[in-house]
Amino acid sequence: MYHPHTAPPDQLIEQYYAFFRQQWNPLVKVSDIPNNRPLATMLLGQPLVVAKLDGIITVMDDLCRHFQAALSLGEIELLTCNRQVLRCKYHGWAYDTTGKCIDIPQLHDGRSIPSEAQVKTYPSVIKHGIVWVNFDSPDSTTIPDILSKGQSDLHLLDIQISQWNCSAVRMILSALDDYHFPFLHQGILGDRSQYHAPNRTIKREANTLISEFTTTQPANLTNSPKDFTDTNAIVDYKIRVDMPNVISIVKNNPLGVYVIWFSTCPRSFQHTDVFWTVARSYNLDLGSDAQVIEMESKIQDQDRVILASQRPWASNPLPIRDVDDALIEYLHWLKQMGCPSNI
């Protein structure tokens, strides 16, 4: 028997998958793809295999057309015609960059390869050192830049990946939500004695939602000199959501600019990989890079526990006007685009 506290109804999951099939989703870092073997991965509950064939990164269904073995268990091989193929480990069927089977070892002379011997491949692009995939609508949106105009001189860290037991929608909501800073991130992003929500300016244009506000935060590596001579710092925030599964948080303070960038990969309705990085104009010594990653990881760890506990399909939210207005605007935006917000 279905129980609402266990999982959302199937129809809600199908709507969620259908929406994100139309978006550009980060799949894997280019640096994580081996040169000589395939890589198994998952997007929207669908098993995929990524392989470098003839210098081209190819994304296809992880399913041999013959007897449905996982192609990710196979091998990358160079044929005598000097073409690379992904060869199934079960019976040896070999596929090229288009997903077409071009070699069946057991096929008798004079017999042609069936035209149906084709594995579906998917549009992919490389940006920010990440392979992005769009199942259904590659022309519908574009992948936003990490840094805005005028920020090209910032010190940009390598892309990191963290795993979240929640939907991509929940993760973006959490990053957009400044109201939880004093409670969940006490001593890092907020102070419980200063619990009032900031006065925000919110605007939405095409595929972009922006929330801007000014707040006071405890001094830390994101807003103050490394020696933290002051106890607090005044920070101007600009939080921008794009596409709608990419979010950047720009923090301006007297020292300079600090940017946190996230993009969500919906592995399934309840598992999301977050590709993220940080750019900044101050505290640039090498030791600070490791400290920045450690602190941002700590903040994410605090968020991940809460998000894993949420069951938005089991109860309607009860937002407060002038407090949750940024979240309300994002949820309205999702609804207009056809994405379920209660997952």
N, C-alpha and C positions, 0 to 999 in steps of 0.2 A: 504493500500500500504506500502511495506517495505521501511524504510528510514534508510540509513547507519549511521546516527548520533544517532539513537535510540538504536539499538542493532546490534550485528554481525549477519551475515546470519546463518540460521539453520545448514548448512553443517559445518561451522566453529565450532559451539558449539558442534556438534556431534563428530568432530575430537578431540576437547579438552577433552570431557568426555571419549572418547575411550582411549586416552593416559593416563589420570590419573586413569582410572580403573585398569591399570597395575602397579600402584605404591602403596606403603604402605602409607596410609593417616592417620594422627591423627584424631580420631573421637571425643572422650570425655575423660575427666580426670576420672580415676577410682574413685576418691573421690567424684565425682559428680553423681555417679550411686547409686540410693537408694537401700536399701536392700529388701524392701517390695513392690516395685511397679516398673513398666517399665518406661523407659525414651525414649521419642521421640526425634529423631535427623534427620539430612539430610546430604547426601553426594552425590555430583555430580547430584543434582536435584532429587535424589531418596530418598523418605522417609524411614527411618529405625527405628527400635526399639531395645533398648539395655535392657537386663534383666539379673539379677543374678539368675540362676536356679541351684539348687543343688551345689552351690558354684562356678559355672562356668559362666563366663560372655559370654552371647550369643548375637550375632548380627544377626537380621533377617529382612526381608521385613516387613514394618509396614502395613500389609494387611492380614486380615483373609481370608483363602481359601474358606470359606463358602459364605458370601455375602459382602466381601471386606471392612468390617469395620476396622478402625485403631486399631491394637492390643495394641498400646501405651495407649489407653483408658481403657484397661483391667486391670486385677488383677493377682498378683502372688499368687498361692494357693498351699497348700500341700495336695496331694491326700492321701487316706487311705493306698496306697502302699508305702508311705513315699517318694514320688517323687514330686519335685516342677514343676509346669507348669505355663505357661502364658495363662490365660483364657480370651477369647474374651468377652467383656461386652455385645455384641449384642445377641448372642444365646448360649454362653457358651462353644464353642469349645475350647479345651485346648491343648497346644503345649509344647513339651519337648525341651531339649537343642539341638536336631538335627533338630528342626522345624517340627517334625512329630506330627500330631494330635493323641493323645492317649486317649481322652475322649470326647464323644459327649453325653450330658445328655439326649437328646430326642431319642437316638437310641434304638429301641425295642430289647428285649432280643433275642439273636440268630443272630442278624444282626452285621456284621463286619464293622469296620471303613474303608471307601474307601481308596485305596492305594494312590489316588491322593490328599488326605487330608494332604498336606505337604506344609509348608511355606519355602521359600529358606533362608538358613543361609549362612553366609560369613566368610571366614578365618579371624581370629583376633588374635593379640598377645598383650601382655602388656609389655611396656618398658617406662622408665622414668615416671612411674605413669600415663601413657596414654594408652588408648585402640586404637590400630592401625588396620585398615581394608584394605585389598586388594581384590577387587572384582574378578579379572581375572587371575592374575599371581603372586601368593604368593611366588614362588621360584625365581622370576626374580631379585629382589633386596633385600638388607638388610637395617635395620634401623640403622643409624649411632649413635655413642655415642655422648653425649653432650660435654664431656671433652676428650681431647686427652691424649695420654700417657704422664705422668709426671705432669698432672694437677689435679690429684685426691684429692689433699689437698686444693683445692680452696673452698671458701665459696660459696655454690650454693643455690640460692633462689628457692622458690616454683614456679611451673609452673603457668604462667599467661596466660590469653586468651584475645585477642582483636579482634574486628570485623572490616573488611575492605570491602568497596563497590567496589571491583575490582577482577580481576582474580588472581589466585595463581602466575601466570607468572609475572604479573605486580609487585606484592609484592616482589618477589625474585629479580627482576630487580632493584627495588628501593633500597633494602638492599645491592646489589652489586655495586650500582652506588655511587662512591665517589665524582664525579664531581659536584653533587648538594649541597655538604656540605656548601660551602661559601654563597650560595644564600638562600636556603630554611632554613638552620639551622645556620644562622648568629649568632655569639656570643656563640654558643654551640659546634658545630663541625667544624666551619670554620669562615673565615673573608673575606668579599667581596673585601678587598684590596689585598688578596692573592687568586686570582681566577684561577690560572693556575692548570691544572690537574697534579697529581703526576706522576712520572716515575714509571711504574708498571712492575713487572715480572709476566707473566701470563702463566699458564700451565694447561693442561687437561689430566687426566689419568682415563681411564675406566669411572666410574660414579662420577668423582670428577673434579671440576674446582676450581683453586686456583688463587687468585690475591693478590700480595704482594707489599707494597709500604711504604714509610716513609713520614710523613707530620707533619706540625706544626698546633696545635689547641689551641683555648682558654683554659686556665686552668679550669677544672671542676672536678666533683667527679669521673669521669671515668679515669682521667689521672694524678691527682695531689693530694697532701695532702688535708685533709678536710678544712684546713684554707686558701687554695689557695694563698700561699705567692708569687707565680710567676704568671705572666699574661699569659704566653704561655707554652705549653708543646710539646716536640717532641715525636711522637707516631709512632711505627712500627706496621703496619696493616698486618694481614693475614686473608683474607676473603675466606671462603671455602664453595662451594655449592656441596651438595650431592644429588643424587637419581632421580631427580634434584629438589626436593621440600623442602630441608632442607638446611639452611645456618647458618654458625657460623662466627662471627666477633671477632677475637682475637686481642686485643690491648696491645702491650708491651710498657712499658715506664720505666723510672728509678725507679719508686715505685714498679713495679711488673706487674701482668697480670690481664686483665679485658676481660671477654668473654661474648658476647651476642649471644644467640642461638635462632633461629626461625624455626618453621616447619609449613607449610601451610595446612589447611584443606579446599579444594574447595567445599564449600556447594553447589554452583552453578557456572555458568560461570561469574557471576558478584558479588558474595558474598563469601568471604574467611575469615575463622577464623584462626587467627595466634596464635599458642601455642608458648610461649617464656619464657625465663628465663635469668638470669645473674649470672655469677660466677666471683669472684675476690679474690685477695690475699692481699688487703689493704683497709683502711677505713672500718673496720669490726665491728664497734660498732653498736648496734641494731638500733639506729636512722638513720644510714646510709642506712640500707636496705630499709626503707620507702622512703628515698630521692632518692635512685637509681631507684626504681620502678616509682616514680613520674617523674624523669627526662626522663627515657626511654619512659614513656607514653606520655610525652610532645613531644618528637621527633617523635613518631609514629603518634600523632595527626596532626603534621605539614605535614607528608607524606600522611596521609590518605585523606586529603582534595584534594591534587594534584592528587592522583591516582584515586579517584572517578570521576575526571573530564576527565580522558583520554579516548579516543575512538580510539585505535590502529588499528581497522579494517577499519576505515574511510579514513586513509591516511597512506602511507608507511613512516617509520621513515627515518630521514636524519642524520645518525650518522657521526661524524667527526673522521677521522683516528688519532690515537695517543691520542685521548681524550676519546672517547667512546669505546676503544678497549676491555675492560672487558665485556661490554654489548654486543658488536658485537660477541664475542666468545661464550657467553651464548646463544644468539639467533641462531647462527650457530649450536650449540650443540642441541638445541631443535629441529631444523629442521631435523637434522640427526636422531634423535630418533622418529620423526613422530609427534611431538607436535606443533600445530600452535602457532607461536610467536606473531601474530597480534590479540590477544584476551586478 
